[in-house]
Amino acid sequence: MRTLNLGILAHVDAGKTSLTERILFDTGTIAKLGGVDDGNTHTDSLELERQRGITIASAVVSFTIGDLVVNLIDTPGHPDFIAEVERILQLLDAAVVVVSAVEGVQAQTYVLVRALQRLSIPFIFFINKMDRMGTRYHELLDEMATRLSVRPVAMMDVVDSGYRHATVHKSEIAREPFFSTVCEALAANDDALLEDYVLAPDRIGIERLKLALIDQVASGLLHPSYCGVAMTGLGVGELIEAVETLLPGRTPDANGPLEGSVFKIERGWGGEKIAYVNLTSGTVATRGYVDLPRGSARVTSIQLFSQGNVESVRDLHAGQIAKIGGLAEARIGDQLGEQNKSTGDFHFPPPTLETRILSRRPSESAKLWLALQQLSEQDPLINLRTNDDANEVYVSLYGEVQKEIIQATLLNDFSLDALFEESTIICAERLQGTASGLEVIFKAPNPFLATVGLQVEPRPEGSGNVFSLEVDVGQMPASFYRAVEDTVFETLKSGIYGWQIIDCRVAMIAAGQSSPSSTAADFRNLSPLVLASALSSAKTVVCEPVDRFLLDVPATSLNAIHTQLAKSGAMISSSKIAHGAARLEGSITSGKIPAIQRQLPGLTGGTGVLEHSFERYAPISGAQPARLRLGTNPFDRAEYLRQIR
């Protein structure tokens, strides 16, 4: 059978979870319809999700439409949980992007659509809440085309939009004017179809148009747009039909080589690690072994997502998603199979906030650290930092809501009453030049039985950190090279001023050992000193995060807004005024956003709307702010050697 990994994506409160619930109900997957306000939806199963009415963690449910097996994945809509969405995007064959017909394109809509386009994941739209006052449909599609750089095609007509008795009707491709609309949309990317449409329209049959539509949707050239009301089911049947007929499924090979990925980690009742695995090829059996980046692991249990339930099975086949027990060393991003690896590629920006966490009871500091380690398994972008005694613990955040959720989770799941200090901005360091460092074995001041030479150079903005070998890899055991690589990436987390170094290439240009005396520990201990020497010679500059903002305000409050933005150092790139409303676009340092958000209601009479998302890191001129360094400090050689001894 064909399978389809389908993501439901949206800005918070657009109706994503309600749509997911309605799809499950209309396909017969669940017998009773739940509601977000009632706290009993099928996919929001965590107690905190039910209390707050938002999706915090991704949820999987599998069901069948005709001959298509759909693995539907509900994802968080709040931007504070973008890391959870990050992991899900790696699995998707296609997506449904939910947009509110009232609020329209919002900040998270931008982020999600850009990510889908970057990953070449085909998607369609569902315009929700057509029964609400102030709804738009065709106007909204025009806005989406302009602001999101997409090509939406209205697949439905709406009658009495904005009223409770609103109705929707699927447009028939054989009838005008929809026939011409589809022809023109498809012809923009199909020269042969364009020629026939202009010169010989009788050659264009309905089946040809349907096949062309399927091809262009799969290629990301067109984005069919449906509309309705998720809570009542209006228009959802047509959307389900589109999922079955328009979106590209696949036919996985259960007899092929083992391939899959770990995309989520949770803990069972006994504290055991449970890995969520998406299997794309091959078969996994209970009591069998699977290859992971940190060695082989024996599968102790398989819980398969099937027909709206989770059931224990003996085998997991390609195209299925399951929870697997026994993979104690598994981490999010691990690939299964002989070609296994652990991927650290992320398509969203890193967290830009950090907070210090303290236990209200000093005796529970160690317990707090262990609890946070478990949470970091579930969300690797938390980026825990601590000192050797684990009494200084810092955690990275996307926003204040995420902080509240972590605090509540610690209390509910671990009985830990933790104190979170005020959040601060996370900066980064970027190289200013190219330099190298070298420590030679048996040559002072090198106290280790290893030779390590490293060269550092800046990379293009946003390209990330990479490590490469420019030495003969046959002269030493592979474990020595891995020790250097792992240590390099760990050392880059705290640069000259204590911030993470970004967009940096590190090449190993010299290597040597004294067999059989040298060990991997020699290379792990020496590499930070060599890298610190190279970085100090290359020099770095501290960069602060900058957000791109979109601000909608009444035209009457424009002067006050301009004054406030100027005081905050914002750069305005465009300003438009129409029908008594003003829209400002520009960039501003992330640290100024909270103050703007606090003052906006008073400046605009409560009607101003601010949308923002991370754009880039910008160098800070003048005095360079430093970050408290935790753990060893290779930039202070004497202190570093004293600490590791």
Residue pairs with C-beta under 8 A, 6 or more apart in sequence:
1 64
1 67
1 68
1 69
1 251
1 319
2 67
2 68
2 69
2 249
2 250
2 251
3 68
3 69
3 70
3 71
3 93
3 249
3 250
3 251
3 252
3 319
3 320
4 68
4 69
4 70
4 71
4 93
4 94
4 243
4 247
4 248
4 249
4 250
5 71
5 73
5 91
5 92
5 93
5 94
5 278
5 321
6 70
6 71
6 72
6 73
6 92
6 93
6 94
6 95
6 96
6 243
6 247
7 73
7 75
7 88
7 89
7 91
7 92
7 94
7 95
7 96
7 121
8 16
8 19
8 20
8 72
8 73
8 74
8 75
8 95
8 96
8 98
9 16
9 75
9 77
9 85
9 95
9 96
9 97
9 98
9 112
9 116
9 123
10 16
10 77
10 97
10 98
10 99
10 108
10 109
10 112
11 77
11 99
11 100
11 103
11 106
11 107
11 108
11 109
11 112
12 54
12 76
12 77
12 78
12 79
12 108
13 77
13 100
13 103
14 77
14 98
14 99
14 100
14 103
14 106
14 109
14 128
15 98
15 100
15 128
15 129
15 230
15 231
16 55
16 74
16 75
16 77
16 98
17 36
17 41
17 43
17 44
17 55
17 74
17 77
18 35
18 36
18 41
18 128
18 230
18 231
19 96
19 98
19 126
19 128
19 230
19 236
19 239
20 41
20 42
20 43
20 61
20 72
20 74
21 30
21 33
21 34
21 35
21 36
21 41
21 42
21 43
21 230
22 33
22 230
22 231
22 233
22 236
23 29
23 72
23 236
23 239
23 240
24 30
24 42
24 61
24 63
24 72
24 308
25 32
25 33
25 233
26 233
26 236
26 237
26 240
27 63
27 64
27 65
27 240
28 63
29 61
29 63
29 307
29 308
30 42
30 308
34 40
34 41
34 42
35 41
35 231
36 44
36 53
37 53
39 50
39 51
39 53
40 50
42 59
42 61
42 308
43 55
43 59
43 61
43 74
44 50
44 54
44 55
44 59
44 74
45 59
46 56
46 57
47 412
48 56
48 405
48 408
48 409
48 412
49 55
49 56
49 57
54 76
54 77
54 78
55 74
55 75
55 76
55 77
55 78
55 81
56 76
56 78
56 81
56 84
56 405
57 76
57 81
57 84
57 264
57 378
58 73
58 74
58 75
58 76
58 84
58 85
58 87
58 88
58 264
59 73
59 74
60 71
60 72
60 73
60 276
60 305
60 321
61 71
61 72
61 74
61 305
61 308
62 69
62 70
62 71
62 72
62 304
62 305
62 306
62 307
62 308
62 320
62 321
63 69
63 70
63 72
63 307
63 308
64 70
64 307
65 240
65 243
65 244
66 244
68 243
68 244
68 249
69 319
70 243
71 278
71 305
71 320
71 321
73 88
73 91
73 92
75 84
75 85
75 88
76 82
76 84
76 85
77 108
78 108
78 399
78 401
79 107
79 108
79 111
79 398
79 399
79 613
80 397
80 398
80 399
80 400
80 401
80 402
80 405
81 398
81 402
82 108
82 111
82 348
82 398
83 348
83 351
83 379
83 380
83 381
83 398
84 379
85 112
85 115
85 348
86 346
86 347
86 348
86 381
87 263
87 264
87 332
87 333
88 263
89 115
89 116
89 119
89 121
89 347
90 261
90 263
90 343
91 261
91 263
91 278
91 321
92 121
93 121
93 122
93 247
93 248
93 249
93 250
94 121
94 122
94 123
94 124
94 243
94 247
94 248
95 116
95 121
95 122
95 123
95 124
96 123
96 124
96 125
96 126
96 239
96 243
97 109
97 112
97 113
97 116
97 123
97 124
97 125
97 126
98 125
98 126
98 128
98 230
99 105
99 109
99 125
99 126
99 127
99 128
99 140
99 144
100 106
100 127
100 128
100 129
101 127
101 128
101 129
101 130
101 132
101 135
101 136
101 137
101 140
101 161
101 227
102 129
102 132
102 133
102 134
102 135
102 136
104 136
104 140
104 143
104 144
105 140
105 143
105 144
105 147
105 148
106 611
107 550
107 611
107 612
107 613
109 148
110 147
110 148
110 611
110 613
111 348
111 613
113 123
113 148
113 150
115 347
115 348
116 123
117 149
117 150
117 220
118 347
119 347
120 220
121 220
122 217
122 218
122 219
122 220
122 247
122 248
123 220
123 223
124 217
124 223
124 224
124 225
124 226
124 239
124 242
124 246
124 247
125 144
125 152
125 223
125 224
125 225
125 226
126 225
126 226
126 227
126 228
126 230
126 235
126 239
127 137
127 140
127 141
127 225
127 226
127 227
127 228
128 227
128 228
128 229
128 230
129 135
129 229
129 230
130 137
130 158
130 161
130 162
130 166
130 168
130 227
130 228
130 229
130 234
130 235
131 161
131 162
131 163
131 164
131 165
131 166
131 229
131 232
131 234
132 162
133 162
134 162
135 161
135 162
135 166
136 143
136 161
137 154
137 158
137 161
137 227
138 154
141 152
141 154
141 225
144 150
144 152
144 225
145 151
145 152
150 223
151 185
151 188
151 221
151 222
151 223
152 223
152 224
152 225
153 181
153 182
153 185
153 222
153 223
153 224
153 225
154 171
154 181
154 225
154 227
155 170
155 171
155 224
155 225
155 226
155 238
155 242
156 168
156 169
156 170
156 171
156 225
156 226
156 227
156 228
156 235
156 238
157 168
157 169
157 171
158 166
158 167
158 168
158 227
159 166
159 167
159 168
159 169
160 166
160 167
166 229
166 234
167 234
168 227
168 228
168 234
168 235
168 238
170 238
171 178
172 178
173 179
173 182
173 206
173 209
173 210
174 206
179 209
182 209
182 213
183 193
183 197
183 201
183 204
183 209
184 197
185 222
186 193
186 209
186 212
186 213
186 216
186 222
187 193
187 194
187 197
188 194
189 216
189 219
189 221
189 222
190 212
190 216
193 204
193 208
193 212
196 203
196 204
197 204
213 222
213 224
213 246
214 245
214 246
214 248
216 222
217 223
217 224
217 246
217 247
217 248
218 247
218 248
224 242
224 246
226 235
226 238
226 239
226 242
227 235
228 234
228 235
228 236
228 238
228 239
229 235
230 236
250 319
251 319
252 279
252 280
252 281
252 317
252 318
252 319
253 281
253 282
253 318
254 281
254 282
254 283
254 317
254 318
254 319
255 282
255 283
256 281
256 282
256 318
257 281
257 282
257 337
257 338
258 279
258 281
258 282
258 283
258 284
258 290
258 291
258 336
258 337
258 338
259 279
259 280
259 281
259 282
259 318
259 335
259 336
259 337
259 339
260 277
260 278
260 279
260 280
260 281
260 282
260 284
260 335
260 336
260 337
261 277
261 278
261 280
261 333
261 334
261 335
261 336
261 343
262 275
262 276
262 277
262 327
262 330
262 331
262 332
262 333
262 334
262 336
263 276
263 277
263 278
263 332
263 333
264 275
264 276
264 332
264 378
265 273
265 274
265 275
265 276
265 330
265 331
265 332
265 377
265 378
266 273
266 274
266 276
266 323
266 378
267 273
267 274
267 374
268 274
268 325
272 325
272 328
273 325
273 327
273 328
273 330
273 377
274 323
274 324
274 325
275 323
275 324
275 325
275 327
275 330
276 321
276 322
276 323
276 324
277 284
277 316
277 321
277 322
277 323
277 324
277 336
278 321
279 316
279 317
279 318
279 319
279 320
279 321
279 322
279 336
280 318
280 319
281 318
281 337
282 318
282 337
283 315
283 316
283 317
283 318
284 290
284 299
284 302
284 315
284 316
284 324
284 336
285 299
285 314
285 315
285 316
286 299
286 300
286 301
286 302
286 313
286 314
286 315
287 298
287 299
287 300
288 298
288 299
289 296
289 297
289 298
289 299
290 296
290 297
290 299
290 327
290 336
290 337
291 336
291 337
291 338
291 340
292 327
292 329
292 330
292 334
292 336
292 340
293 331
293 334
293 335
293 340
293 341
293 342
294 329
294 331
295 329
297 326
297 327
297 328
297 329
297 330
298 326
299 324
299 325
299 326
299 327
300 325
300 326
301 312
301 323
301 324
301 325
301 326
302 312
302 313
302 314
302 315
302 316
302 322
302 323
302 324
302 325
303 310
303 311
303 312
303 313
303 322
303 323
303 324
303 325
304 310
304 311
304 312
304 313
304 316
304 320
304 321
304 322
305 320
305 321
305 322
306 320
310 323
313 322
316 322
316 324
331 342
331 377
331 380
332 377
332 378
332 380
333 342
333 343
333 344
333 380
334 340
334 341
334 342
335 341
335 342
335 343
346 381
349 545
349 614
350 381
350 383
350 396
350 426
351 381
351 382
351 383
351 396
351 397
351 398
351 426
352 398
352 425
352 426
352 545
352 590
352 614
353 396
353 397
353 398
353 399
353 423
353 424
353 425
353 426
354 394
354 395
354 396
354 397
354 423
354 424
354 425
354 426
355 394
355 395
355 397
355 403
355 420
355 421
355 422
355 423
355 424
356 392
356 393
356 394
356 420
356 421
357 368
357 372
357 393
357 394
357 395
357 418
357 419
357 420
357 421
358 393
358 418
358 419
358 421
359 365
359 367
359 368
359 416
359 417
359 418
359 419
360 417
360 418
360 419
361 417
362 391
364 416
365 389
365 390
365 391
365 393
366 390
367 414
367 416
368 390
368 393
368 410
368 416
368 418
369 386
369 390
369 393
371 410
371 413
371 414
371 416
372 382
372 384
372 393
372 395
372 410
373 384
375 382
375 406
375 409
375 410
376 382
376 383
376 384
381 396
382 395
382 396
382 397
383 395
383 396
384 393
384 394
384 395
385 393
385 394
385 395
385 630
386 392
386 393
386 394
386 630
386 631
387 630
387 631
388 631
392 628
392 630
394 630
395 406
396 426
397 403
397 406
397 423
400 423
403 420
403 423
406 420
407 418
407 420
410 416
410 417
410 418
411 417
411 418
425 544
425 545
425 590
425 591
426 499
426 500
426 545
427 499
427 542
427 543
427 544
427 545
427 617
427 620
427 625
427 627
428 499
428 500
428 501
428 502
428 542
428 543
428 545
428 617
429 495
429 496
429 497
429 499
429 500
429 501
429 502
429 540
429 541
429 542
429 543
430 458
430 501
430 502
430 503
430 504
430 540
430 541
430 543
430 617
430 619
431 456
431 457
431 458
431 501
431 503
431 504
431 535
431 538
431 539
431 540
432 458
432 538
432 539
432 540
432 541
433 457
433 458
433 537
433 538
433 539
434 455
434 456
434 457
434 458
434 538
435 455
435 456
435 534
435 535
435 536
435 537
435 538
436 453
436 454
436 455
436 456
436 509
436 534
436 537
437 453
437 454
437 529
437 530
437 531
437 532
437 533
437 534
437 537
438 451
438 452
438 453
438 454
438 509
438 510
438 530
439 446
439 448
439 450
439 451
439 452
439 453
439 526
439 529
439 530
440 446
440 451
440 510
440 512
441 448
441 449
441 450
441 451
441 512
441 513
441 514
441 518
442 514
445 637
446 526
447 641
448 522
448 523
448 525
448 526
449 513
449 514
449 517
449 518
449 519
449 522
450 480
450 512
450 513
450 518
450 522
450 523
450 526
451 510
451 511
451 512
451 513
452 484
452 508
452 510
452 511
452 523
452 526
452 527
452 530
453 508
453 509
453 510
453 511
453 530
454 488
454 506
454 507
454 508
454 509
454 527
454 530
454 531
454 534
455 470
455 506
455 507
455 509
455 534
456 504
456 505
456 506
456 531
456 534
456 535
456 538
457 504
457 505
457 507
457 538
458 503
458 504
458 505
459 465
459 466
459 503
459 504
459 505
460 503
461 503
461 616
461 617
462 503
462 616
463 503
464 502
464 503
465 489
465 492
465 501
465 502
465 503
465 504
465 505
465 506
466 504
466 505
466 506
467 485
467 488
467 489
467 505
467 506
467 507
467 508
468 505
468 506
468 507
468 508
469 481
469 507
469 508
470 507
470 508
470 509
471 508
471 509
471 510
471 511
472 511
473 481
475 511
475 512
475 513
476 511
476 512
476 513
477 520
479 520
480 511
480 513
480 518
480 520
480 523
481 508
481 511
482 520
483 520
483 521
483 523
483 524
483 527
484 508
484 511
484 523
484 524
484 527
485 508
486 524
487 523
487 524
487 527
487 528
487 531
488 506
488 527
488 531
491 527
491 528
491 531
491 532
491 634
492 500
492 501
492 504
492 506
492 531
493 500
493 501
494 500
494 627
494 629
494 630
494 631
494 633
495 501
495 535
495 540
496 535
496 536
496 539
496 540
496 635
497 540
497 542
497 624
497 625
497 626
497 627
498 626
498 627
498 628
498 629
499 542
499 627
501 535
501 540
502 543
502 617
506 531
506 534
513 522
525 644
528 632
528 634
528 640
529 634
529 637
529 640
531 634
532 634
532 635
535 635
536 635
541 619
541 620
541 624
542 619
542 620
542 624
542 625
543 617
543 618
543 619
543 620
544 589
544 590
544 591
544 617
544 618
544 620
545 589
545 590
545 591
545 614
545 616
545 617
546 587
546 588
546 589
546 590
546 614
546 615
546 616
546 617
546 618
547 587
547 588
547 589
547 590
547 593
547 612
547 613
547 614
547 615
548 585
548 586
548 587
548 612
548 613
548 614
548 615
549 570
549 584
549 585
549 586
549 587
549 588
549 593
549 596
549 610
549 611
549 612
550 583
550 584
550 585
550 610
550 611
550 612
551 561
551 583
551 584
551 585
551 608
551 609
551 610
551 611
552 581
552 582
552 583
552 608
552 609
553 561
553 581
553 582
553 584
553 600
553 603
553 604
553 607
553 608
553 609
554 580
554 581
554 582
554 604
554 605
554 607
554 608
555 577
555 580
555 581
555 582
556 580
557 603
557 604
557 605
557 608
558 577
558 582
560 603
561 582
561 584
561 603
561 604
561 608
562 572
564 596
564 599
564 603
565 572
565 584
565 586
565 588
565 596
568 588
568 589
568 592
568 595
568 596
569 588
569 589
569 592
570 586
570 587
570 588
570 592
571 586
571 587
571 588
572 584
572 585
572 586
573 585
573 586
573 587
574 583
574 584
574 585
574 586
575 582
575 583
575 584
575 585
576 582
576 583
577 583
587 615
588 596
588 612
589 618
590 614
593 610
593 612
596 610
597 610
600 608
600 610
601 608
632 640
632 643
632 644
633 639
633 640
633 643
634 640
